[in-house]
Every structure is written in C-alpha cells, then in structure tokens.
C-alpha cells in the first residue's frame, strides 16, 4: 500500500526535494495512523480558479488519501505585495476588499477537489500582521541580498537595470516564514516557485522548528495555446466554474499533443491506462478525438456531475456535428444602428471592440451562420444570431 501511495504522490511531479522524508511520513501513517501536514499557498490575486490551479489541488487530494492534512494557505498578506516570480516589473498592489473577495471565492471552489474534513484553511495575515516591525527586521537578517539576487528573475531585472522594490525581496522571506509558523512537513508548488519553497526549508532551520519541510514541485500547466502558462490574463484558461458546455468545448480545442499532458496532470486515470490509450492512438485503433472527448467528460463530471457532462457533450455534438444552434444563448437588446463590434461586446461574446475587429478580419465572426468581413457594419432593426468562432453565440434583438 505504501508503494502504491508513493507512486501516486510521485505521478507527474517535476522535482522532489527530500523524497526520503515523504516516504517516512507516508510509511508512518500506514504503520500507526500518524498524520502529517502538507502546505500549499495561494495568493488570491484573481477571482476564480482554473485548471492550472487544480494541478496542485489534485496533488493535495492525493496526499489527503494517504494520511496528509492539508494546510491551505490563503496569502491575504502576501497578496498585498504580489509574488515577483517570473515578473519583469513590480506588480500592482491589490486593495484589501479585492483580496478578501477573491479569498472567499477560492474557499468556495477548492472543495470541489479537496476533502474539507482534512483541510485547514489559514490566512497568513494572522501571524504576519502580528510579526511587527521588529520581527520583520529580524526576518530580513536571515538572508543576504547577494543570495536574493541569485534568483533568476531578480538577476535578469538587476542586469537590465529594471526596478526591484524592497518589498519584492520580502516576499520569499514571508512565504518561507509561513512554513515556520505552520511547522509544515511538506510544501508543494509549481516549478516556478522553487526559490520560495526552499526558503521555507531554510527558515525552518534558522528558527529551530525541529524539522525541514520536504518540497514537491509540479510542472506548470500550459494553457489552451499549448505554449504559455494557463492564465486568465492570457485568455488561454479553462475555469472550473465555467459552464459545463464551455469546459467541454474548451477541452476539445486543445491539441492532440497537449491532450496527453492534460491527462497526466489532470485525469484520475492510471498512468498505465493513459499509456495504453496513447499506444492505441499511435496504432490507429483509437481516434484522438474520442480520447479528448473522454477527458472533457471527466473534467465536467468532476466539477459538476455526469448528467451535465452528458448534456454538454450532446449540445456540443448538435452544434458542431449537425451544424445546429445551441439551445441556450445569451440574449440582449440593443439600439438600431449599433456598430457590429460593439454589439458583439454587449452580447458578451467578445472582450473588446478591438478584439472583435481582429476576429472579423480573421473571418471568425458570423451573423445568422454567414461569415462577415465588414468591420464597419451597423445593424438594422431585427433579430440576429451572432457567432464568434465555433463556441460563442448570442441572440441580439435590434430595436
């Protein structure tokens, strides 16, 4: 049983530091029932979680299945600084109301995956506010500027003479101090977080916690473009609270190559089952579209249920295989003479008029299922079905 647990824990990982400690913790759980703590931090800088976040959440759930008690850390204090990881400039500071609203949303969404009975939600403002000026100064003495500049993104910005604020130097120290307060046994995060995760080990040693946390790093999930990190700002994401039909449709839009990475990091199917499917696809006995449909069904079922997943598939098949219109579309009323680009934005199927113009130029916009090319078009009175790409529809009544 221990070996099987360790295989599940190791699945898809990019790097593990101190695997021996993880093995001891898991073995002790199966020997005498002793639990251990696994920390993962989320700065509530956005309103919703997407599949990129769930890579970590699913790994936390695996630990919960094998004796781990999750310390889900909401970085309400550190979010006011902004994680500088991978950034080429200082991040904008979020106001407290936004941070707390985002934190509330995170708490509501994580239990789509985590076992609430084995999860402790903690906010790092609890101890970081209490740390005070003296404690903060003491914390800064535990690490040198020279070592801080060894961090890749700081090095690049320093060499290119780009601004680095003192608060950004504080960020990894504060994240590491979270592990001191929580006395975490294990911390998990993305590969881009390695510097911050190792800071936790360093500070646990400095503050004589009596342990040094093991570190498990998961790869960064690429977005729908297959290139960049999944991100709402890049609009290449699948949100876990999106409509079932959108989760289903977006999943089917990923490339055949990226599909296997999504399976490894997101699916609950065994690696053996995935390898068999991959082999069947390569032999030509299984169509990749079927494999992708099964992944889409699995994801919708996870965040909703099997019935809605089946309905999402049926809706998708109707629209794309039978060239039918979706049964539920956003409906809006607009004034006669409205510019087509503004109508697309008002209907909620384009984020901006500039994007609408680009899509029209790329032949991606239809009115009543006929492609349009006139980006200066004004709509006359009547009812229209507007469409962008293959998945975005809206019914517009022009008065």
Beta strands, then each sheet from edge to edge (+ up, - down):
strand 1: 13-17
strand 2: 36-42
strand 3: 68-74
strand 4: 119-123
strand 5: 186-190
strand 6: 214-218
strand 7: 330-334
strand 8: 365-367
strand 9: 370-371
strand 10: 382-388
strand 11: 392-398
sheet 1: 1+ 6- 5- 2- 3- 4-
sheet 2: 7+ 11+ 10- 8+ 9-
end
